[in-house]
Amino acid sequence: MAVGLLLEGLLGYKAPGYLNDPQRRELFRLAHSHGTLLGVVLIVAALTAQRFGASPKLAQTSLRIGAVLMPVGFLLAGVWH
C-alpha cells in the first residue's frame, strides 16, 4: 500500500523523473501490482493450509521468497533500466 501511495504521489506532484520515462512508470506499476497480487496469494495459501491442515514447509518458503523477489525485480528494473 505504501508503494501505491508513493506512485500516486509521484503522479500528483508531477515528478519529471517518473512522468517523462514511460518504461520506468510501467515497471513501477508492475512491481506494485505483482506485490499486491502475490500478497493475496499468500493470504489464500495460509487460509488453505489452515483449513486443510497440511502445508509443506518448502511450498510456504517458496511462496514467501517469490512474493518478495518478483516485485523487487520489477522495482529494480524500473530504477536501473
C-alpha positions, 0 to 999 in steps of 0.5 A: 500500500505504501508503494501505491501511495508513493506512485500516486504521489509521484503522479500528483506532484508531477515528478519529471523523473517518473512522468517523462520515462514511460518504461520506468512508470510501467515497471513501477506499476508492475512491481506494485501490482505483482506485490499486491497480487502475490500478497493475496496469494499468500493470504489464500495459501495460509487460509488453505493450509489452515483449513486443510491442515497440511502445508509443506514447509518448502511450498510456504518458503517458496511462496514467501521468497517469490512474493518478495523477489518478483516485485523487487525485480520489477522495482529494480528494473524500473530504477536501473533500466 
